[in-house]
């Protein structure tokens, strides 16, 4: 391979020299360009301004009102009679002066008076105007066999009326009645005007509380709460010592109003500052890639040096010798080294190339003998010696000796 390369260099030395020199110059210029023009570093892109997020909100209670009708009675006379709501061996008797509250059954004999306690609980530090009405509704209903029931009489008797302005969150109004004289007998008087066999008489309590608040964050709340328990009697008029009374139904109502308020996120001031778009930075030059600069410079110097070496070495290369060496390598299987012995009886025939000499050897079924001392190739066929040499002068001198 090397002789062929040397032959190419010897044959095209000028072209190789110019090509390597030009390549070296280009690489050196590229190295300088990379060094003098480092890459431009773009500034980090600024995030696009985000639209202001919708503020988060929460529901908070702005106002509440709870109304409760609590029944109570004070025991006026002690008794050994056991409380009806307590069972078992630990039941206790009523004691004089004892306050009973929300009893399932009151005995008129021991608690002839009933107290209605109307308690309103509302939001503190909010001024609320309350109008409280407690009335007893009397209703007479006829029962007909051939038709539906029909209300033939209704009447409301006002038991309590109060107007209050509450600022501390709580107010209680009380009114005490004798159950027989104030509650039972007026109802019985109405019922007596109707036939007992054809009518039924109902007595309901109706508690109505109207409310109105001061402005709460610009909003005024008003409305009405209703509580309608039923007051029932048994044997109070016919047998007062064994008479009882009690309340049934709901005795409590409430209302709650809410408002929406924004939630201030933590670090809101920082987010406002961050929302301001920053001034874009100017592009800057970075550091040159010194590794690439060095590589291009070294390759450029090698290319220039190679061009100079070719220009210096090419004149020393002999094309004929190189061609002979190439042919020798190509036909080496037909060539053997040996020593040329001259005989005056032999005839010497020169051929133009090793290839021609190898063809003679093939035709004569002879091997080519190479004498390295004389640099001569020969094929002997009887009295004829065929030869090829790159140094005919040396051979001629040796023959004459």
C-alpha positions as CSV (number, residue, x, y, z in Angstrom):
1,X,0.0,0.0,0.0
2,X,2.8,2.4,0.9
3,X,4.6,2.1,-2.6
4,X,1.3,3.0,-4.3
5,X,0.9,6.0,-2.0
6,X,4.4,7.1,-2.7
7,X,3.8,6.7,-6.4
8,X,0.7,8.9,-6.1
9,X,2.7,11.5,-4.2
10,X,5.5,11.4,-6.7
11,X,3.1,11.6,-9.7
12,X,0.8,14.4,-8.2
13,X,3.2,16.2,-5.8
14,X,2.1,19.6,-6.9
15,X,-1.6,19.0,-6.4
16,X,-1.0,17.3,-3.0
17,X,1.2,20.2,-1.8
18,X,-1.3,22.9,-2.9
19,X,-4.3,21.0,-1.4
20,X,-2.7,20.4,2.0
21,X,-1.5,24.0,2.2
22,X,-4.9,25.4,1.3
23,X,-6.6,23.0,3.8
24,X,-4.2,24.1,6.5
25,X,-4.8,27.8,5.9
26,X,-8.6,27.3,6.0
27,X,-8.3,25.4,9.3
28,X,-6.1,28.1,10.8
29,X,-8.5,30.8,9.6
30,X,-11.4,28.8,11.1
31,X,-9.5,28.6,14.4
32,X,-9.1,32.4,14.5
33,X,-12.8,32.9,13.6
34,X,-13.9,30.7,16.4
35,X,-11.6,32.5,18.8
36,X,-12.6,36.0,17.7
37,X,-16.4,35.4,17.5
38,X,-17.5,33.6,20.6
39,X,-21.2,32.6,20.7
40,X,-23.8,35.2,21.7
41,X,-25.6,34.4,25.0
42,X,-29.2,35.4,24.9
43,X,-30.6,36.6,28.2
44,X,-32.9,34.3,30.0
45,X,-36.4,34.7,28.7
46,X,-38.7,36.6,31.1
47,X,-41.9,34.9,31.9
48,X,-44.9,36.4,30.3
49,X,-47.0,38.4,32.7
50,X,-49.7,36.3,34.1
51,X,-53.2,37.6,34.4
52,X,-54.3,38.4,37.9
53,X,-55.8,35.3,39.4
54,X,-59.4,35.5,40.6
55,X,-59.3,36.0,44.3
56,X,-60.3,33.1,46.4
57,X,-63.4,33.6,48.6
58,X,-64.9,31.9,51.6
59,X,-68.3,31.9,53.2
60,X,-68.5,33.5,56.6
61,X,-71.5,33.8,58.9
62,X,-72.6,37.4,59.0
63,X,-75.7,36.9,61.2
64,X,-77.6,34.2,63.0
65,X,-80.7,34.2,65.2
66,X,-82.1,31.4,67.3
67,X,-85.5,31.6,69.0
68,X,-86.6,29.1,71.6
69,X,-89.8,28.8,73.6
70,X,-89.0,27.2,77.0
71,X,-91.8,26.1,79.3
72,X,-91.2,26.1,83.1
73,X,-93.1,25.9,86.3
74,X,-92.3,26.3,90.1
75,X,-93.6,23.6,92.5
76,X,-95.8,25.4,95.0
77,X,-96.6,22.4,97.2
78,X,-94.4,19.5,97.9
79,X,-95.7,16.0,97.2
80,X,-94.7,12.4,97.5
81,X,-95.9,11.8,93.9
82,X,-93.1,10.7,91.7
83,X,-92.0,12.4,88.6
84,X,-93.5,10.8,85.5
85,X,-90.2,11.0,83.5
86,X,-88.0,9.2,86.0
87,X,-88.3,5.4,86.5
88,X,-86.4,3.0,88.6
89,X,-85.5,2.9,92.3
90,X,-83.9,6.4,92.3
91,X,-87.1,8.3,91.4
92,X,-87.6,11.5,93.4
93,X,-90.7,13.4,94.6
94,X,-91.4,17.0,93.8
95,X,-90.0,19.5,96.3
96,X,-91.6,22.8,97.1
97,X,-89.9,25.7,95.3
98,X,-88.3,23.4,92.8
99,X,-88.1,24.8,89.2
100,X,-89.3,22.4,86.6
101,X,-88.3,22.9,82.9
102,X,-89.5,21.1,79.8
103,X,-91.4,18.5,81.8
104,X,-93.3,16.0,79.6
105,X,-96.3,16.4,81.9
106,X,-97.1,19.0,84.6
107,X,-99.5,18.3,87.4
108,X,-101.8,21.2,88.0
109,X,-102.1,20.3,91.7
110,X,-98.4,21.1,92.3
111,X,-97.6,23.6,89.4
112,X,-100.8,25.6,88.8
113,X,-98.8,28.3,87.0
114,X,-96.9,27.9,83.7
115,X,-94.2,30.3,82.6
116,X,-93.3,30.8,78.9
117,X,-89.7,31.9,78.4
118,X,-88.9,33.3,75.0
119,X,-85.1,33.4,74.5
120,X,-83.5,35.0,71.4
121,X,-79.8,34.4,70.8
122,X,-78.1,36.3,68.0
123,X,-74.8,37.5,66.7
124,X,-72.8,39.5,69.3
125,X,-71.9,43.1,68.5
126,X,-74.7,43.4,66.0
127,X,-77.7,45.5,66.8
128,X,-80.9,43.6,66.1
129,X,-84.5,44.9,66.5
130,X,-86.9,42.1,67.7
131,X,-90.6,42.1,67.9
132,X,-91.9,39.1,69.9
133,X,-95.6,38.0,69.8
134,X,-96.9,35.0,71.7
135,X,-100.5,34.1,71.1
136,X,-102.9,31.3,71.7
137,X,-104.8,30.2,68.7
138,X,-108.3,28.8,69.3
139,X,-109.7,26.7,66.5
140,X,-113.2,25.0,66.2
141,X,-113.5,22.3,63.6
142,X,-116.8,20.7,62.6
143,X,-116.9,17.0,61.9
144,X,-119.5,16.1,59.2
145,X,-120.3,12.6,58.0
146,X,-121.0,13.6,54.4
147,X,-118.2,16.2,54.0
148,X,-114.7,17.1,54.9
149,X,-113.9,18.8,58.2
150,X,-114.5,22.5,58.2
151,X,-113.0,25.2,60.4
152,X,-115.9,27.3,61.7
153,X,-114.2,29.4,64.2
154,X,-110.6,30.8,64.8
155,X,-109.4,33.3,67.3
156,X,-106.0,34.5,68.5
157,X,-105.5,35.7,72.1
158,X,-102.3,37.7,72.6
159,X,-100.3,36.4,75.5
160,X,-97.1,38.3,75.2
161,X,-95.8,41.3,73.2
162,X,-92.3,42.7,73.4
163,X,-90.1,45.0,71.4
164,X,-86.3,44.8,72.1
165,X,-83.1,46.0,70.6
166,X,-80.4,43.4,71.2
167,X,-76.7,44.4,71.1
168,X,-75.1,41.8,73.4
169,X,-76.3,38.7,71.6
170,X,-79.1,37.5,73.9
171,X,-82.5,38.5,75.4
172,X,-85.2,36.6,77.3
173,X,-88.8,37.6,77.9
174,X,-91.0,35.8,80.4
175,X,-94.7,35.6,81.0
176,X,-96.4,33.5,83.7
177,X,-100.1,32.3,83.4
178,X,-102.5,30.4,85.7
179,X,-103.2,27.4,83.6
180,X,-106.8,27.0,84.7
181,X,-107.9,30.7,84.9
182,X,-105.8,32.2,82.1
183,X,-105.5,29.4,79.6
184,X,-108.0,26.6,80.1
185,X,-111.2,28.5,81.0
186,X,-111.1,31.1,78.1
187,X,-110.7,28.2,75.7
188,X,-113.6,26.3,77.4
189,X,-115.9,29.3,77.0
190,X,-115.3,29.2,73.3
191,X,-115.8,25.5,73.1
192,X,-119.1,25.7,75.1
193,X,-120.7,27.6,72.3
194,X,-120.4,24.7,69.9
195,X,-121.9,21.2,70.1
196,X,-119.3,18.9,71.6
197,X,-120.6,15.9,69.6
198,X,-120.2,17.7,66.2
199,X,-117.0,19.7,66.8
200,X,-113.4,19.4,68.0
201,X,-111.5,22.2,69.7
202,X,-107.8,22.8,69.1
203,X,-105.5,25.1,71.1
204,X,-102.2,26.0,69.6
205,X,-99.5,28.4,70.7
206,X,-98.1,30.7,68.0
207,X,-94.7,32.4,68.7
208,X,-93.7,35.0,66.0
209,X,-90.4,36.9,66.2
210,X,-89.8,39.6,63.6
211,X,-86.2,40.7,63.3
212,X,-84.2,43.5,61.5
213,X,-80.5,44.0,61.7
214,X,-78.3,47.0,61.4
215,X,-76.3,47.1,58.1
216,X,-73.7,44.3,58.1
217,X,-71.1,45.1,55.5
218,X,-73.8,47.1,53.7
219,X,-76.5,44.5,54.0
220,X,-79.6,44.6,56.2
221,X,-81.2,41.3,57.2
222,X,-84.8,41.0,58.2
223,X,-87.5,38.4,58.4
224,X,-89.8,36.4,60.7
225,X,-89.3,33.2,62.7
226,X,-92.3,31.1,63.8
227,X,-92.7,28.5,66.5
228,X,-96.1,26.7,66.9
229,X,-96.2,24.1,69.7
230,X,-99.5,22.8,71.0
231,X,-100.7,23.2,74.6
232,X,-102.9,20.3,75.8
233,X,-105.0,19.8,79.0
234,X,-106.6,17.0,80.8
235,X,-109.0,17.1,83.7
236,X,-108.0,20.6,84.8
237,X,-111.6,21.9,84.9
238,X,-113.4,18.7,85.8
239,X,-110.9,17.4,88.4
240,X,-108.2,19.9,89.2
241,X,-106.3,17.8,91.7
242,X,-105.8,15.2,89.0
243,X,-105.5,17.6,86.1
244,X,-102.4,17.7,83.9
245,X,-101.1,19.8,81.0
246,X,-98.1,19.6,78.6
247,X,-96.6,21.0,75.4
248,X,-95.9,19.1,72.2
249,X,-94.3,20.0,68.9
250,X,-91.3,22.1,67.9
251,X,-90.3,24.8,70.3
252,X,-87.2,26.2,68.5
253,X,-86.5,28.0,65.2
254,X,-83.3,29.6,63.8
255,X,-81.9,31.4,60.8
256,X,-78.4,32.0,59.6
257,X,-77.1,34.4,56.9
258,X,-73.7,34.2,55.3
259,X,-71.6,36.6,53.2
260,X,-68.7,36.0,50.8
261,X,-65.4,37.6,51.6
262,X,-62.0,37.4,49.7
263,X,-59.1,35.4,51.1
264,X,-56.0,37.5,51.1
265,X,-53.2,35.1,49.9
266,X,-49.9,35.0,51.8
267,X,-47.2,37.1,50.2
268,X,-49.6,39.2,48.2
269,X,-47.2,42.1,48.2
270,X,-44.4,40.0,46.9
271,X,-46.6,38.7,44.1
272,X,-47.5,42.3,43.1
273,X,-43.8,43.1,42.8
274,X,-43.1,39.9,40.8
275,X,-45.9,40.7,38.4
276,X,-44.1,43.8,37.2
277,X,-42.2,42.8,34.0
278,X,-38.4,43.2,34.3
279,X,-36.4,45.1,31.7
280,X,-35.0,42.6,29.1
281,X,-31.2,42.2,29.4
282,X,-28.9,42.9,26.4
283,X,-27.3,39.9,24.6
284,X,-23.7,39.3,25.7
285,X,-20.7,37.5,24.2
286,X,-19.7,34.3,25.9
287,X,-16.3,32.7,26.2
288,X,-14.8,31.1,23.0
289,X,-14.6,27.4,22.7
290,X,-10.9,27.0,23.3
291,X,-11.0,23.2,22.7
292,X,-12.3,23.8,19.2
293,X,-9.9,26.6,18.6
294,X,-6.9,24.4,19.6
295,X,-8.2,21.4,17.5
296,X,-8.6,23.6,14.3
297,X,-5.2,25.2,14.9
298,X,-3.4,21.8,15.3
299,X,-5.1,20.3,12.2
300,X,-4.2,23.4,10.2
301,X,-0.6,23.2,11.2
302,X,-0.5,19.5,10.4
303,X,-2.0,20.1,7.0
304,X,0.5,22.9,6.2
305,X,3.4,20.8,7.4
306,X,2.2,17.8,5.3
307,X,2.1,20.0,2.2
308,X,5.6,21.1,2.9
309,X,6.8,17.6,3.5
310,X,5.3,16.4,0.2
311,X,7.0,19.3,-1.6
312,X,10.3,18.4,-0.1
313,X,10.0,14.6,-0.4
314,X,8.5,14.3,-3.9
315,X,11.8,15.1,-5.8
316,X,13.5,12.2,-4.0
317,X,11.0,9.6,-5.2
318,X,11.8,7.6,-8.3
319,X,8.7,6.7,-10.2
320,X,10.3,3.8,-12.1
321,X,11.6,2.2,-8.9
322,X,8.2,2.6,-7.3
323,X,6.4,1.1,-10.2
324,X,8.9,-1.8,-10.2
325,X,8.4,-2.3,-6.4
326,X,4.6,-2.3,-7.0
327,X,4.9,-4.9,-9.8
328,X,7.3,-7.0,-7.6
329,X,4.7,-7.0,-4.8
330,X,1.9,-7.8,-7.3
331,X,3.7,-10.8,-8.8
332,X,5.6,-11.9,-5.7
333,X,4.1,-15.5,-6.0
334,X,6.0,-16.0,-9.3
335,X,9.3,-14.4,-8.1
336,X,12.1,-16.0,-6.1
337,X,15.3,-14.4,-5.0
338,X,18.6,-15.8,-6.3
339,X,22.0,-15.0,-7.8
340,X,22.5,-14.4,-11.5
341,X,25.2,-16.6,-13.0
342,X,26.4,-15.4,-16.4
343,X,27.6,-17.8,-19.1
344,X,29.2,-16.6,-22.3
345,X,27.1,-19.3,-24.1
346,X,23.8,-17.7,-23.0
347,X,21.8,-15.2,-24.9
348,X,20.4,-12.3,-22.9
349,X,17.0,-10.8,-23.9
350,X,15.7,-7.7,-22.1
351,X,12.0,-7.2,-21.5
352,X,10.2,-3.9,-20.8
353,X,8.5,-4.8,-17.4
354,X,8.3,-7.3,-14.7
355,X,4.8,-8.2,-15.9
356,X,6.2,-9.1,-19.3
357,X,8.9,-11.2,-17.6
358,X,6.4,-13.0,-15.5
359,X,4.4,-13.8,-18.6
360,X,7.5,-15.3,-20.1
361,X,8.0,-17.4,-17.0
362,X,4.5,-18.5,-17.1
363,X,4.7,-19.6,-20.7
364,X,8.0,-21.4,-20.1
365,X,6.8,-22.8,-16.8
366,X,9.8,-21.2,-15.1
367,X,10.0,-19.0,-12.0
368,X,11.3,-15.5,-12.1
369,X,14.6,-15.1,-10.2
370,X,15.4,-11.8,-8.5
371,X,19.0,-10.8,-7.7
372,X,18.8,-8.0,-5.1
373,X,22.5,-7.2,-5.5
374,X,22.2,-6.4,-9.2
375,X,18.5,-5.4,-9.0
376,X,17.8,-7.7,-11.9
377,X,14.9,-10.1,-12.6
378,X,15.6,-13.1,-14.9
379,X,14.0,-16.2,-16.4
380,X,16.3,-18.8,-18.0
381,X,14.9,-20.9,-20.8
382,X,17.6,-23.3,-22.1
383,X,20.4,-21.0,-23.6
384,X,18.3,-17.8,-23.5
385,X,18.1,-15.6,-20.4
386,X,15.2,-13.1,-20.3
387,X,15.8,-10.3,-17.8
388,X,14.4,-7.0,-16.6
389,X,16.3,-4.4,-14.5
390,X,15.9,-0.9,-13.3
391,X,19.7,-0.4,-13.3
392,X,20.9,-1.5,-16.7
393,X,24.2,0.3,-16.3
394,X,25.1,-1.8,-13.3
395,X,24.2,-5.0,-15.1
396,X,26.3,-4.0,-18.2
397,X,29.4,-3.3,-15.9
398,X,29.0,-6.6,-14.2
399,X,28.7,-8.5,-17.5
400,X,31.9,-6.9,-18.9
401,X,33.7,-7.9,-15.8
